Amino acid sequence: MREDEDGGEAASLPQTWEFVLPDEAATEDLGLFLCEFLMPGDRVALTGSLGDGKTTLARAIIRELTGEPDLEVPSPTFTLIQPYTARDGRGIVHADLYRLRDADELVELGFDEMAEEAITLVEWPEKMPPHDGPVLSVSLSLRPEFGEGSRFARIEGHGAMRARLDRARAVRKLLARAGWDDAERILMQGDASSRAYERLRRPDGSTAVLMIAPPRPDGPPVRDGKPYSAIVHLAESVHAFVALDRGLRALGFSAPRVYGEDLTEGLLILEDLGSEPVVEGGAPRPERYAEAVRLLAKLHATDLPSVLPVAAGIDHVIPPYDKEALLFEAELLPEWYAPAIRGVSLPEEARSAFVTLWREALDAAVPARPTWTLRDYHSPNLIWLPGREGLERVGVIDFQDAVMGHPAYDVASLLQDARVDASADFELRLLGLYVRERRARDPAFDMGTFATAYALLAAQRATKILGIFARLDRRDGKPGYLAHLPRIEGYLARNLAHPALSNLRDWHAQHLPALLAT
């Protein structure tokens, strides 16, 4: 089983995928491939004549999903339905409807209940009613003209299955093109975004990271006809990651090398920087944080372009972190945090006053010379590389949403990390280190204006994160982020003590006094 090689970025894939399976091992390999993207609620419709390999393919899928390579998987010709349990707890239903007399038999056997939240493999699917959910049609036929035991396969995805099948095929092509097709694929822990990551491990032990970040579809318009992502300037494709990655590497920083890419499908094979953290026991490791601060000082003292190349004839324009974006992010607090966490439904005049106060305050955070604001420069996205020297020991990942903004933002992102307990004294010491490093590189650096911008942007970031974490809980069903709220609330209360934020502090004292008491 293989894709045709085209030597470049994946072209548009035909709707029906046709290829020859030269032997039974290739049929089993196809089963392993299909397991990469099958999900509960999917139906795999297996068609073909007797002996064409339908049960062989179903058996390979079931063994892979259960993690039992020697599992006995008989054809359910006589029982009609055979359930299994995948290694991750998902249900699997294998049905052979060759002997089915009418659809009422399926009702009597409880097929609908078993298949509702299961991956369902159906031989002779034409004997049952159509399925409303995602369907993968697989047709197999013996083709002796291609060799004894060879089969011809025709595969087509229907509904939501089409995009998943196309992406899986594109991943397979990219892995082959980049020389990683023999690698084991290990799912890595994701983040709060729609991206997915897999660690690739070759038989020789070498590793890489597969990043799966399909182009972001526009969400519903939320203001002035624009979706949320457009207002706050979130990356819509991997073009931004590739551009910033190469830009950072050109400056001598340890961003991951790109081994292979499919820009259209949003697929990247990246250097694996490992998983050595800059924290220990939930607290910063001072020497590692110091290097991360020095990296920012060097970056911010450099004149940086706002346009970076992606590929031949393709450029990425880094958007500005403008007031519209900063304000819209801040509004997540009254919209989500106040009602969901504090049980406070703010009247329109209070929300309007909140935005007005933030609009006025942010005037003091307009950068004289905008710089690359990586936006998520904090512990989860920093990897310590002890085998390298100097600033190259700080591995940097997850910067695709970078904007042209104020240098104070990323410093605040690092020193007021939502997931790390750090004292105000530790924060102050590292702020002092940043100031010294900046002055050494740029004698004109103004500490006073930077300190004010730091307090403002640290407060804006804490305000935004409180809203995002409340939204992740209430809208997206991800309550795990709520554990970090007390820490972020503490940061916000600390930042609001700055004189530049006195009016906003008064607003909180009136409308959300419990937050200031944290």
C-alpha positions in Angstrom: 0.0 0.0 0.0 1.6 3.3 -1.1 0.7 6.7 -2.5 2.1 7.8 -5.9 5.2 9.9 -5.4 5.0 13.5 -6.7 8.3 14.8 -5.3 6.7 18.0 -3.9 3.9 19.4 -1.8 0.8 17.2 -1.8 -1.5 18.0 -4.7 -5.3 17.7 -4.4 -6.2 14.1 -3.8 -8.8 12.3 -6.0 -12.1 11.6 -4.2 -11.8 7.9 -4.9 -8.5 6.3 -3.9 -7.6 3.2 -5.9 -4.5 1.0 -5.6 -3.3 -2.6 -5.7 -2.7 -4.7 -2.5 -0.1 -7.2 -3.7 -0.6 -9.7 -0.9 -2.3 -10.3 2.4 0.4 -8.4 4.3 -0.5 -5.3 2.3 -4.2 -5.8 3.2 -3.2 -5.9 6.9 -1.0 -2.8 6.4 -4.1 -1.0 5.0 -5.9 -1.9 8.2 -3.2 -0.3 10.3 -3.4 2.8 8.2 -7.2 3.1 8.6 -6.8 2.8 12.4 -4.9 6.1 12.4 -8.1 8.1 11.9 -11.1 6.0 12.8 -13.3 7.4 15.6 -16.3 6.3 17.6 -19.4 6.7 15.5 -17.7 5.8 12.3 -18.9 3.1 10.0 -16.5 1.2 7.7 -18.5 -0.3 4.9 -16.6 -3.4 3.5 -17.8 -4.6 0.1 -16.6 -7.3 -2.2 -17.3 -10.9 -3.1 -16.6 -14.0 -0.9 -12.9 -14.4 -0.3 -12.0 -10.9 -1.4 -10.3 -10.0 1.9 -13.0 -8.2 3.9 -12.5 -10.2 7.0 -8.7 -10.1 6.7 -8.9 -6.3 6.7 -11.4 -6.2 9.5 -9.2 -8.6 11.6 -6.2 -6.3 11.1 -8.2 -3.3 12.2 -9.6 -5.0 15.3 -6.2 -6.4 16.4 -4.6 -3.0 16.0 -7.3 -1.2 17.9 -7.3 -3.7 20.7 -3.6 -3.9 20.9 -3.7 -7.7 20.7 -1.8 -8.9 17.6 -2.8 -12.5 18.2 -6.4 -11.9 19.0 -8.8 -14.5 17.5 -11.1 -12.6 15.2 -13.5 -15.0 13.5 -15.8 -14.0 10.8 -19.2 -13.2 12.4 -21.1 -15.0 9.6 -23.3 -17.0 11.9 -23.5 -14.6 14.9 -23.9 -11.6 12.6 -22.4 -9.2 15.2 -19.3 -9.5 17.4 -18.3 -6.7 19.8 -14.8 -5.9 21.0 -13.2 -3.3 23.3 -10.3 -1.2 22.1 -7.2 -0.7 24.3 -8.4 2.9 25.0 -11.9 1.7 26.0 -13.6 2.5 22.7 -16.2 0.1 21.4 -15.7 -1.9 18.2 -18.4 -3.8 16.4 -17.7 -6.3 13.6 -20.8 -7.3 11.6 -21.1 -9.7 8.7 -24.6 -9.4 7.2 -24.3 -12.0 4.5 -27.0 -14.1 6.2 -29.2 -11.2 7.3 -32.8 -11.8 6.2 -34.1 -8.3 7.0 -33.2 -5.2 9.0 -35.4 -6.2 11.9 -32.9 -8.8 12.9 -30.4 -6.1 13.6 -32.9 -4.4 15.9 -33.4 -7.6 17.8 -29.7 -8.0 18.2 -29.3 -4.5 19.6 -27.1 -3.4 16.7 -28.0 0.3 16.9 -27.2 0.5 20.7 -23.9 -1.2 20.2 -22.8 0.8 17.2 -23.9 4.2 18.3 -20.5 5.1 20.1 -18.4 2.4 18.5 -16.2 2.0 15.4 -18.3 -0.3 13.3 -16.9 -2.6 10.6 -19.7 -3.9 8.4 -19.3 -6.6 5.7 -22.2 -6.7 3.2 -23.3 -3.2 4.3 -25.8 -2.9 1.4 -28.2 -5.1 3.5 -28.7 -2.4 6.1 -30.1 1.2 6.1 -27.8 4.1 5.2 -25.7 5.6 8.0 -26.1 9.3 8.9 -22.6 9.6 10.4 -19.1 9.4 8.8 -18.7 6.4 6.5 -15.6 4.9 4.9 -16.4 2.8 1.9 -13.8 0.1 1.2 -14.2 -2.2 -1.8 -11.9 -5.1 -2.3 -11.7 -7.5 -5.3 -9.3 -10.2 -6.3 -7.0 -9.3 -9.2 -4.9 -12.2 -10.2 -3.5 -10.3 -13.2 -1.4 -8.4 -10.7 -0.1 -11.5 -9.1 -1.4 -14.4 -7.0 -3.3 -13.2 -3.9 -3.3 -9.6 -5.1 -6.4 -7.4 -4.5 -7.7 -4.1 -5.9 -8.9 -1.6 -3.4 -11.2 1.3 -3.8 -11.6 3.7 -0.9 -13.8 6.7 -0.5 -14.8 8.9 2.5 -18.3 10.3 3.0 -19.3 13.1 5.2 -16.7 14.1 7.8 -14.7 11.0 6.9 -13.6 12.6 3.6 -11.4 15.3 5.3 -9.9 12.8 7.7 -9.1 10.3 5.0 -7.4 13.0 2.8 -5.4 14.2 5.8 -4.3 10.7 6.7 -3.2 10.1 3.1 -1.3 13.4 3.0 0.5 12.4 6.3 1.5 9.1 4.7 2.8 10.9 1.6 4.8 13.4 3.7 6.3 10.7 5.9 7.5 8.8 2.9 8.8 11.9 1.1 10.8 12.9 4.2 12.1 9.5 5.0 10.1 8.9 8.1 7.6 6.3 6.8 9.2 3.5 8.9 8.7 5.4 12.1 6.4 4.5 15.0 3.8 7.2 15.6 3.2 8.0 19.3 0.5 10.5 20.2 1.8 13.4 22.3 -0.2 15.4 24.8 -2.0 18.2 23.1 -2.8 21.7 24.2 -5.8 24.0 24.3 -5.7 24.5 20.5 -6.9 22.4 17.6 -3.4 21.2 16.7 -2.2 17.7 17.3 1.3 16.3 17.7 2.9 12.9 17.4 6.4 11.8 18.2 8.0 9.8 15.4 10.5 7.1 16.4 12.5 5.2 13.8 13.8 1.7 14.4 17.3 3.2 15.0 15.9 5.3 17.9 16.0 8.7 16.1 13.0 10.9 16.7 11.1 13.8 15.2 7.7 15.4 15.8 4.8 15.4 13.5 2.7 18.5 13.8 -0.9 18.3 12.4 -2.4 21.7 12.1 -4.9 21.9 9.3 -5.9 25.4 8.0 -8.1 27.0 10.6 -11.6 27.5 9.3 -13.2 30.9 9.9 -15.5 30.8 12.9 -18.8 32.7 13.1 -18.5 36.5 12.9 -18.4 38.0 16.4 -17.7 41.7 15.7 -17.8 43.8 12.6 -18.2 40.7 10.4 -14.9 39.3 11.7 -14.4 35.9 13.5 -12.5 35.8 16.8 -9.3 34.4 15.2 -9.1 37.4 12.8 -9.7 40.0 15.4 -7.0 38.7 17.8 -4.7 37.6 14.9 -4.4 33.9 15.4 -2.5 32.0 12.7 -4.8 30.4 10.1 -2.2 28.0 8.7 1.3 26.6 9.3 2.8 29.2 7.0 3.2 31.5 10.1 5.0 28.7 12.1 7.4 28.0 9.2 8.2 31.7 8.7 8.8 32.4 12.4 10.7 29.1 12.8 13.2 30.0 10.1 13.4 33.6 11.3 14.3 32.5 14.9 16.8 30.0 13.6 18.5 32.6 11.4 19.0 34.7 14.6 20.8 31.7 16.3 17.9 30.6 18.5 16.9 26.9 19.0 13.6 26.6 17.2 13.0 23.2 15.7 14.4 22.5 12.3 11.8 21.7 9.7 12.5 18.2 8.1 9.4 18.1 5.9 6.3 20.1 5.2 3.0 20.1 3.4 1.8 23.7 3.7 -1.6 23.0 2.1 -2.6 20.3 4.5 -1.0 21.9 7.5 1.6 19.1 8.2 5.1 19.6 9.4 7.8 17.1 10.5 10.0 18.9 13.0 13.2 18.4 14.9 12.5 16.8 18.3 13.9 19.1 20.9 13.1 16.6 23.6 11.1 17.3 26.8 13.6 18.6 29.4 11.6 21.3 31.2 12.7 24.7 32.5 10.7 24.0 35.7 11.0 21.5 38.5 8.2 20.5 40.9 6.0 23.2 39.6 8.5 26.0 40.2 11.1 27.7 37.9 14.6 26.5 37.7 16.4 29.9 38.2 19.4 29.3 35.9 17.1 28.1 33.1 14.6 31.0 33.5 17.6 33.4 33.5 18.7 32.1 30.1 15.1 32.4 28.8 15.1 36.1 29.9 18.5 36.7 28.2 17.1 35.3 25.0 14.2 37.8 25.1 16.6 40.6 25.8 18.7 39.7 22.7 15.6 39.3 20.6 14.1 42.6 21.6 17.3 44.5 21.1 17.4 43.3 17.4 15.7 45.2 14.6 13.3 42.6 13.3 11.3 42.5 10.0 7.5 42.3 9.9 7.6 40.1 6.7 9.3 36.7 6.6 9.7 34.2 3.8 7.8 30.9 4.0 8.7 29.3 0.6 9.5 30.4 -2.9 7.1 33.2 -3.8 5.3 33.0 -0.4 5.7 35.5 2.4 4.1 35.8 5.9 3.2 39.2 7.1 3.4 39.3 10.9 0.2 41.1 12.1 0.4 44.0 14.6 -0.8 43.3 18.2 -3.1 46.3 17.9 -5.4 47.8 20.4 -8.4 46.1 18.8 -6.9 42.7 19.5 -5.8 43.5 23.1 -9.2 44.9 24.0 -11.1 42.1 22.5 -9.0 39.6 24.5 -9.6 41.6 27.7 -13.3 41.4 27.1 -13.2 37.7 27.7 -13.2 38.4 31.5 -16.6 40.1 31.7 -18.0 37.7 29.0 -16.9 34.4 30.5 -15.0 34.7 33.8 -17.4 37.0 35.6 -20.5 34.9 35.1 -19.0 31.4 35.0 -16.6 31.7 37.9 -17.8 34.6 40.0 -21.5 34.3 39.3 -21.7 38.0 38.3 -23.8 39.1 35.4 -22.4 42.5 34.6 -24.7 45.2 33.3 -24.0 46.8 29.9 -22.7 50.1 31.5 -20.2 48.2 33.6 -18.9 46.3 30.5 -18.7 49.5 28.5 -16.8 51.2 31.3 -14.4 48.2 31.5 -13.5 48.5 27.8 -13.2 52.3 28.0 -10.8 52.0 30.9 -8.7 49.4 29.1 -8.6 51.5 26.0 -7.2 54.5 27.9 -4.7 52.4 29.9 -3.3 50.7 26.8 -2.1 54.0 25.4 0.9 53.6 27.7 1.8 50.2 26.2 2.2 51.3 22.6 5.8 50.2 21.6 8.2 52.8 20.1 9.7 50.0 18.1 7.5 46.8 17.8 9.2 43.5 18.1 8.3 39.9 17.5 5.9 39.0 20.3 5.9 35.2 20.4 2.7 35.3 22.6 3.1 32.0 24.3 6.6 32.3 25.6 6.2 30.3 28.9 7.2 27.1 30.5 5.2 24.6 28.4 6.8 25.9 25.3 10.4 26.2 26.5 12.6 23.1 26.4 16.1 22.9 28.0 18.8 21.6 25.7 21.8 20.8 28.0 24.0 19.6 25.1 24.1 23.1 23.6 25.8 26.3 24.6 24.6 29.7 25.8 21.2 30.9 24.6 20.9 27.9 22.3 20.1 25.9 25.4 16.7 27.4 25.4 14.5 25.5 22.9 11.5 27.5 21.7 8.3 26.0 20.3 4.7 27.1 19.7 5.2 30.6 18.2 2.8 30.5 15.2 0.6 33.2 16.7 3.4 35.7 16.9 2.6 39.3 16.3 4.4 42.6 16.2 4.0 44.0 19.7 5.6 45.4 22.8 8.6 43.6 24.2 7.1 43.6 27.7 4.4 41.1 26.7 6.6 38.1 26.4 8.6 39.0 29.5 5.3 39.0 31.4 4.2 35.7 29.7 7.4 34.1 31.1 7.5 35.6 34.5 3.7 35.3 35.3 3.3 31.8 33.9 -0.3 30.5 34.5 1.1 27.0 35.4 4.1 27.9 37.6 4.4 29.1 41.1 6.9 32.0 41.3 7.3 34.6 44.0 7.1 38.3 43.4 10.7 38.6 44.5 11.8 36.1 41.9 9.8 38.0 39.2 11.5 41.2 40.3 15.0 39.7 40.2 14.5 38.5 36.6 13.0 41.8 35.5 16.2 43.4 36.8 18.2 40.9 34.7 16.2 41.7 31.6 16.7 45.4 32.1 20.5 45.0 32.6 20.7 42.8 29.5 18.7 45.2 27.4 20.8 48.2 28.5 24.0 46.3 27.6 22.7 45.8 24.1 20.7 49.1 23.8 21.9 52.0 26.0 18.8 54.0 25.1 16.5 51.5 26.7 14.0 53.3 29.0 13.3 51.2 32.1 10.5 53.5 33.3 8.3 53.2 30.2 9.1 49.5 30.0 8.0 48.9 33.7 4.6 50.6 33.0 4.0 48.6 29.9 5.0 45.5 31.7 2.3 46.0 34.4 -0.3 46.9 31.8 0.4 43.9 29.5 0.8 41.5 32.4 -2.6 42.6 33.6 -4.1 42.3 30.1 -2.7 38.8 29.7 -4.0 37.7 33.1 -7.4 39.2 32.3 -7.5 37.3 29.0 -6.4 34.0 30.4 -9.0 34.1 33.1 -11.6 34.5 30.4 -10.1 31.8 28.2 -9.8 29.2 31.0 -13.4 29.9 32.0 -14.5 29.5 28.4 -12.5 26.2 28.0 -14.4 24.9 31.0 -18.0 26.1 30.2 -18.0 26.0 26.4 -15.4 23.3 25.5 -15.8 20.9 28.5 -12.1 21.2 29.6 -12.3 21.9 33.4 -8.6 21.1 34.0 -7.6 24.6 33.4 -9.6 25.9 36.3 -6.9 24.6 38.7 -4.7 27.5 37.5 -7.3 30.3 38.2 -6.1 31.2 41.8 -2.6 31.8 40.5 -3.7 34.0 37.6 -6.1 35.9 39.9 -3.1 36.6 42.1 -1.1 37.9 39.2 -4.0 40.2 38.2 -4.4 41.6 41.7 -0.7 42.2 41.9 -0.6 44.0 38.5 -3.6 46.2 39.3 -1.7 47.7 42.1 0.4 49.7 39.6 -0.5 53.4 39.4 -1.2 53.2 35.7 -4.0 50.7 36.4 -5.6 52.5 39.3 -8.9 53.2 37.4 -9.2 49.5 36.4 -8.4 48.5 40.0 -11.3 50.7 41.1 -13.6 49.0 38.5 -12.7 45.6 39.9 -13.2 46.8 43.5 -16.7 47.8 42.5 -17.8 44.9 40.3 -15.5 41.9 41.1 -14.2 42.7 44.6 -13.6 39.0 45.4 -10.9 38.8 42.7 -8.9 41.6 44.4 -9.0 39.7 47.7 -7.2 36.6 46.3 
